[in-house]
Amino acid sequence: MSSPSIFDPPPGPPKHILCVGAAVMDTIFRVRTLPQGQGKVLPYDMLQIAEGMASSAAYAIVRLGGNASLWGAVGDDETGKRIIREIGETGINVEGMLRVEGARSAVSTILVDDDGERLIVPFYDPKLHHTVKQFTTGDIAAFDAVLVDVRWPALALQVLKAVKAMGKPAILDGDVAPDGIIELLAPEATHIIFSEPAAQRLTGANDIPETVLLLKQRFSHAFICVTAGAAGSYRFNNDGGKIEHCPTLPAKAIDTLAAGDIFHGAFALAIAEGMAPGDAIRFSSVAAGIKCGVFGGRLGAPLRRNVLAMNEIAYEP
């Protein structure tokens, strides 16, 4: 019998995380190299899949043994029906999804090359997020933590405020967004995980540890981490008052699409389960690293037993 791991779930029912934001129909093409100019690109594999930042994070939560609900918006079109159906079939609760009359559902065309890098062309109809979903305090009380992305900022802001007031984790996926969005949401978040491009855009700095320090100075109330792909992640240790680094898995990337989303979902679940922030970051790093070895966006999200096994191989002495 194996010894207990810091990544084992706590006793009791699975934690329930609310994810708020993007729900998109992605068409993913696998190509040898990303295009450098005009011309025709011939893919050698493809798939269509309903995902998006919040949606993929919710999928990661379910795969890792948690419960997840998704609040997102789709159009009143066939694509919207398909998005809700496919996401619901994964075990994510989609009862809170909103279908917006007169809006087109979000779609993306994505190229993934043989080094796992991607080129993304997303389309979001502005009408999708003009309406703010109505909810009550009771609706929010059912969740152990909330994770929001930047795609539906008006709803994300209200949800973050409600959850923070209850003393529960209010987690922000700090990805690249239109001017002012992160500045609007960050004051209401208890934990913020920035992507490297978003961190650089907000701070004007290129050195990752420097961006962490500048972001901590700006949003001192929150736990701050910056993810940097193959370079791993950097976080500010509130206890030690210093910046700490967590490496990623040492393996060739097949597909980095949705890796950040898997990271966020894993982190939200880990924090809801009471895991220490440093352990939660490592848990998330392993989950995202495993995902990068699988083509297909969110389809690479691992099961919890795979994360435990890989952690023992990659990190444990």
N, C-alpha and C positions, 0 to 999 in steps of 0.2 A: 504494500500500500504506500503510495507516494505521500510525502510530507505536505502539510498545508502550505499554500502560497499566498502572498500578499494580494494576488490577483483573484483569489477565490471569492465568489459572491458571498455576501453576509447571509446569515440565517433569516428566514422569513420570506414573504412573497417578493417577487421581482420588483425592482423599482420602476416607476412609470415616469417617462420623460415626455414632455410636450415639445415638439419641434415646429417652429414657425418660419415659413418662408417659401423657398422655390420648389416648384413642381413642374418639370419640363419633360418634353419628349425629345430625347437625344437620338440622333442618327450618327453612329460612330463608324468611321472608316479607318482601317489599318493600312498604312502605307510604309514603304521602305524609308523614305525621307520626307520631311516637311517641305513644301514648295518654297522656292526663293523668289519667284516672280510669276508672271502670267504664264498660262499654258494649261495643259490637261494633266491631271494626276490620276493614276490608275491604282485603286486600292486592291488588296488581295484578300481582305476580309471585311465584314461589316455586320452591325446589328443595330436594332432600334430598341430603346429601353427608356422607361419612365424613371427619371431620377431628378437631379438638382441638389443644391447644397443641403437644405433642410431634409429633403426626401431621402437622400443617400445617408445622411447622419442617422435618421430614424431607422433605416434598414440596418445600419451597423449595430444600433442598440438592440434590435430584435435578434440579430445573429449572435450577439454577445450575451444573450440571456435576459435582457430587460424587456419591458413593455414600452411601446412608443405610440404616440398619437401625432398626427400631422395636421396642422392648420395651414393650408395654402389655397391659392386661387387658380382656377382654370377657366377657360372660356366655355360658352354654351355651344360647343362644337363636338364633332366626333373625336377629335384629338383629346379634348378634355375628358370625355367619357373613358377613353382608353387609359389616360394617365391615372385617373382615380381607380379604375378596375385593376390595373397592373400593380399599383402601389398597395392596394388593399389585399391583393392575393399574396403579398409577402408576409402578412401578419401584422402590418401597421394599421392602427385604427384611423380610418379616413372619414369618420362621421362628421368631423369638424371642417371638412373641405368646403370651399365656397365655389359655386358655379356662377360666373358673372355674365349676365345677359348683354349681348352685343360685343363682347370681347373675344379676341382670339387667344387660344392657349399658347403658352410659351414653347418654343422649339429651338433646338440648337443643331448645328452641323459641326462635327468634331473630327479632326484628323489626328491619329496617334501613330508616331513613327516607331522604328525598331529600337530606339533608345528609350521608349516610354514617354517621350515628350509629346505635347499636344498643341494643337491650334484649334481654338474654339470660336465659333461664330454664333452667338446667342441672339434670339429675338424675344423681347418681352413687350407685349401690347401695353401701353400706358394705362389703358382702361382696366386692366386686371386688378390693379391695386388702388384704384380710386376709392373703392368702398372699404370700410373698416369692419371686419367681422365683430359682431356684438357678443359679449360674454359676460358672465357674472363672476363674483368672487368665488362662488361655489364651484363653478367650472374649473377655475384655476386650482382650488384647494385639493382637487383629486390627484394632482401631479407632485412628484417628489423634487423635480427640477425642470427648468425650461431652457431650451437652446434656441436662439433666434439667429437668422442670417439677415443680410441687408436688403433683401428683395422687396419686403413689404414693411417699410419702416414705420408707417403710422400704426399698424397693428403691433409690430414688434415693440414699440415704445410703450404702449399701453400694457402689454403682457409683462414686460420687464418690470415696470413700476408695480404692478399687482403682486408679482412673485417676490420681488425684493421686500415689499412691505410685509410679507408673510414670513420673512426670514429664511427663505429657501434659495438655493443656488439659481442665479439668473445669468446665463452664459451667453456671450455674444461672439458670433463668428465674424471677426473683424476683417472681412475681405475687401477688395477694392470696390468702392461705391462712389456714387455721385457726391460732389462736394457737400459737406455738411451732415451727411447721414451718420457717419461714425461718431462725429462730435455730438449729434443728437442722442444717439443710443448709449454711448459709453458711460455717461454719468449714472445710468440706471442699472448697469451690469455689475455683478459681483466678480465675475471672471471674464477676461477677454483674451481670446486666442487670435492673434493677428497673422495674416499671411505676410511673407516677406515683402511683396510689392506694396501692400497696403501700409505696412510699417514704414517703408522708405518714403512713400508718398506723403504720409502724415508728418514725418520728422525731417525729411530732407537729407537724412544720413544714409550712407551705404553700408557702414559697418554694423553687423547685426547686433552685437552686444550693446553698441552705442544706441541703436534704435530702442532696445529694451529699456535702457536706462531713461531715455528721453520720454518714452511712453509712460513709464512708471511715475516719472515726475509730473506728467500731465494728468494721468488718471490714477492718482495715488491711492484711491479707495479700493481699487480692484486688483485681483491677481492678474499678472501680465505675462504672456508668453508669445513668442514669435516663432512660427514654423518656417523652415528654410529648405525644404526639399531634402536632397541628398546630404545637405550639411547638418541635418537634424533640427533640433529646436532649442531655443534659449528662453529661460524664464527668470523672473526676478524672485529670489527666495525672500519672502517677507520676514522669516525668522532670522536668517543670517544676514540680511541686508546686502546680498550680493547676487550676481548673475551666474546661473548654472546652466550647463550644456547637457543635453541628452542626445546621443548619436542615434542615427537611424540604423536599420538592419544592413549589414554589408552584403548586398546582393544586387545583381543586375535588374534594373527596372524594365518591366514589360509594358506597363501601362500606368501612368501616374494619375490618370483621370479619376476623380472622386477620392483620391488619397487624403486630401485635406478634410473632406467631409467625413470620411471614416474616422479620422483623428478626432474631429469634434464630437461625433456621436459617442465614441469610446470614452472621451474625456467627460462628457456630460453624465454618462452612466456611472463612471468611476467616482465622480464627485458626489453624485446622489447616493452612492453606496457607502460613502464615508471614507473613501481612500484618501490618503495624504496627497497633497498636490504634486509632489515630486514623483510619487508612485503612479498617480493618475497620468502624468505626462509620459512616463515610460510605457505604461499599459497602452496608451494611445499610439505611441511611436511604433510599438511592435505590431499593433493591429493595422496601422497604415502601411508599414513596411511589407507585411504579408500581402496586403491588397495590391501593392505595386508589382507583384509577381504574376498577376492574373489579368488578362485582357478582358475588357467589358465593363469599365466604369465600376459602379457599385457592386457588380456581381462578385468582385474579388473580396468583399467584406468577409473576414474570417469568423469561424465559430470560436467560442471562448476557450475550448480545450486546445485549439490550435495556437492561440495567443500564449497560453500557459506553457505549452511544449516549446514554442519558439523562444520564449523568454529564457527558459532554462538553458537552451542551446547557445543563445547569443549573448546573454548578460550574466547569468549566474556563475559564480566561481566553481 
